[in-house]
């Protein structure tokens, strides 16, 4: 089973990204199973939320929250702390929407730095979506770097769940991430 933990703030679309990843995994092969669900306190814009995606070729019986994930995604870098390293499995990756250079901060070991993938999702979202909503940017980055789903399958899932105008913009996000904006992608 592949497990993904999403950290965001209310209104950033973390749960939407979790659902889209599950939908894409299911669209890829009708025998695939996916489960996506949120966990949050008071429902208000800006409040921290956590969402979960579980992907498996087998039926998913465990519907509990994820304690250790293969991938942890932060839509907002202010939510990232060293506690995130307790949330990943051995060999797991942490994806952070940020402009920060963690290598320059010097407080993380090389082994921890090697598990972090940073990306300035805000800039790409502003360029394509005209708003700083990075859920599909970071979802596309996760898909590209992990290989869990392809760009085509991700776009197909988006088309199923988004109105046409929104789909067109988010399809352009997928194309941008998969198609060569590597100069702004840095793996630390």
C-alpha positions as CSV (number, residue, x, y, z in Angstrom):
1,X,0.0,0.0,0.0
2,X,1.2,3.5,-0.8
3,X,0.3,6.1,1.8
4,X,0.3,9.9,1.3
5,X,-0.1,12.4,4.1
6,X,-1.2,16.0,3.1
7,X,-0.7,19.1,5.2
8,X,-2.4,22.3,4.3
9,X,-4.6,25.1,5.5
10,X,-8.3,25.3,5.1
11,X,-9.0,26.6,1.6
12,X,-5.7,25.4,0.0
13,X,-7.3,22.2,-1.4
14,X,-5.3,19.5,0.5
15,X,-8.3,17.2,0.7
16,X,-9.1,17.9,-3.0
17,X,-5.5,16.9,-3.9
18,X,-5.9,13.7,-1.7
19,X,-9.2,12.8,-3.6
20,X,-7.7,13.6,-7.0
21,X,-4.7,11.3,-6.4
22,X,-7.1,8.5,-5.3
23,X,-9.3,9.1,-8.3
24,X,-6.3,9.1,-10.7
25,X,-5.0,5.8,-9.2
26,X,-8.5,4.2,-9.6
27,X,-8.8,5.6,-13.2
28,X,-5.4,4.1,-14.1
29,X,-6.6,0.5,-13.4
30,X,-10.2,-0.4,-12.4
31,X,-8.7,-3.0,-10.1
32,X,-6.8,-0.4,-8.1
33,X,-8.3,0.7,-4.8
34,X,-8.0,4.2,-3.2
35,X,-9.2,5.8,-0.1
36,X,-9.0,9.6,0.7
37,X,-10.3,11.3,3.8
38,X,-9.6,14.5,5.8
39,X,-8.9,15.2,9.4
40,X,-9.4,18.7,10.7
41,X,-10.6,20.6,13.7
42,X,-12.8,23.7,13.3
43,X,-13.7,24.1,9.7
44,X,-12.4,27.6,8.8
45,X,-10.3,29.1,6.1
46,X,-6.6,29.1,7.2
47,X,-6.9,26.5,9.9
48,X,-4.4,23.6,9.6
49,X,-5.8,20.4,8.1
50,X,-4.5,17.0,7.3
51,X,-5.7,14.7,4.6
52,X,-4.8,11.1,3.8
53,X,-4.6,9.1,0.6
54,X,-4.2,5.3,0.6
55,X,-3.5,3.5,-2.7
56,X,-3.4,-0.3,-3.1
57,X,-3.9,-3.1,-5.6
58,X,-5.7,-5.0,-2.8
59,X,-8.9,-3.9,-1.0
60,X,-8.2,-1.4,1.7
61,X,-9.6,-2.5,5.0
62,X,-7.6,-0.1,7.3
63,X,-9.5,3.2,7.3
64,X,-7.4,4.7,10.2
65,X,-5.3,7.8,9.9
66,X,-1.8,7.4,8.5
67,X,0.9,7.5,11.1
68,X,3.9,6.8,8.7
69,X,3.5,7.7,5.1
70,X,5.6,7.0,1.9
71,X,5.1,10.6,1.0
72,X,4.2,13.7,3.0
73,X,3.2,16.8,1.2
74,X,3.1,20.3,2.6
75,X,1.1,22.9,0.7
76,X,2.2,25.5,3.2
77,X,5.8,25.6,4.4
78,X,4.8,27.2,7.7
79,X,3.3,23.9,8.7
80,X,6.6,22.0,8.1
81,X,8.7,21.2,11.2
82,X,11.2,18.4,12.0
83,X,8.2,16.4,13.3
84,X,7.6,15.6,9.6
85,X,10.5,13.2,9.6
86,X,8.6,11.1,12.2
87,X,5.7,10.9,9.6
88,X,7.7,9.2,6.8
89,X,8.6,5.6,6.3
90,X,12.2,4.7,5.7
91,X,13.0,5.9,2.2
92,X,10.0,8.2,2.1
93,X,10.0,11.7,0.7
94,X,8.7,15.0,2.0
95,X,7.4,17.5,-0.6
96,X,7.3,21.1,0.5
97,X,5.8,24.1,-1.3
98,X,8.5,26.7,-0.4
99,X,11.1,29.1,-1.6
100,X,13.3,28.2,1.4
101,X,16.6,26.5,1.0
102,X,16.8,24.0,3.8
103,X,20.4,23.1,2.8
104,X,21.4,26.7,3.8
105,X,19.7,26.5,7.2
106,X,22.3,23.9,8.4
107,X,20.0,22.4,11.1
108,X,19.1,19.3,9.2
109,X,21.4,16.2,8.7
110,X,22.3,15.2,5.2
111,X,20.1,12.1,5.5
112,X,17.1,14.2,6.3
113,X,17.9,16.8,3.6
114,X,18.0,14.0,1.1
115,X,14.4,13.1,1.8
116,X,13.1,16.7,1.1
117,X,11.9,17.8,-2.3
118,X,11.2,21.6,-2.4
119,X,9.3,23.5,-5.0
120,X,8.1,27.0,-5.4
121,X,4.5,26.0,-6.1
122,X,3.1,29.5,-5.3
123,X,4.9,31.1,-8.3
124,X,3.7,28.4,-10.7
125,X,0.1,28.6,-9.3
126,X,0.1,32.4,-9.7
127,X,1.5,32.2,-13.2
128,X,-1.1,29.6,-14.5
129,X,-4.0,29.8,-12.1
130,X,-3.7,33.5,-11.2
131,X,-4.1,32.5,-7.5
132,X,-1.8,31.0,-4.9
133,X,-3.6,27.6,-4.7
134,X,-1.0,25.0,-4.9
135,X,-2.8,21.7,-4.4
136,X,-2.7,20.6,-8.1
137,X,0.9,21.9,-8.4
138,X,2.1,19.8,-5.5
139,X,-0.1,16.8,-6.6
140,X,1.6,17.0,-10.0
141,X,5.0,17.2,-8.4
142,X,4.3,14.2,-6.2
143,X,3.0,12.2,-9.3
144,X,6.0,13.1,-11.4
145,X,8.6,12.4,-8.7
146,X,7.0,9.2,-7.3
147,X,5.6,7.7,-10.5
148,X,2.5,6.7,-8.6
149,X,0.3,8.0,-11.5
150,X,1.1,9.4,-14.9
151,X,0.3,12.9,-16.1
152,X,-2.3,11.6,-18.5
153,X,-4.2,9.7,-15.8
154,X,-3.9,12.6,-13.4
155,X,-5.5,14.9,-16.0
156,X,-8.2,12.4,-16.8
157,X,-9.1,12.3,-13.0
158,X,-9.1,16.1,-12.9
159,X,-11.4,16.2,-16.0
160,X,-13.9,13.9,-14.2
161,X,-14.0,16.1,-11.1
162,X,-13.6,19.7,-12.3
163,X,-15.7,22.1,-14.3
164,X,-14.2,22.6,-17.9
165,X,-12.7,26.0,-17.3
166,X,-11.0,24.9,-14.0
167,X,-9.9,21.7,-15.6
168,X,-8.2,23.6,-18.5
169,X,-6.1,25.7,-16.1
170,X,-5.2,22.7,-13.9
171,X,-4.3,20.6,-16.9
172,X,-1.8,23.3,-17.8
173,X,-0.4,23.0,-14.3
174,X,0.2,19.2,-14.9
175,X,1.8,19.9,-18.2
176,X,4.1,22.5,-16.7
177,X,5.2,20.3,-13.9
178,X,5.7,17.2,-16.0
179,X,7.0,19.1,-19.1
180,X,10.1,20.7,-18.0
181,X,10.1,23.3,-15.3
182,X,13.0,21.4,-13.8
183,X,15.0,24.6,-13.4
184,X,12.7,25.7,-10.6
185,X,12.6,22.2,-9.0
186,X,15.3,21.5,-6.5
187,X,15.8,18.3,-4.6
188,X,17.7,19.1,-1.4
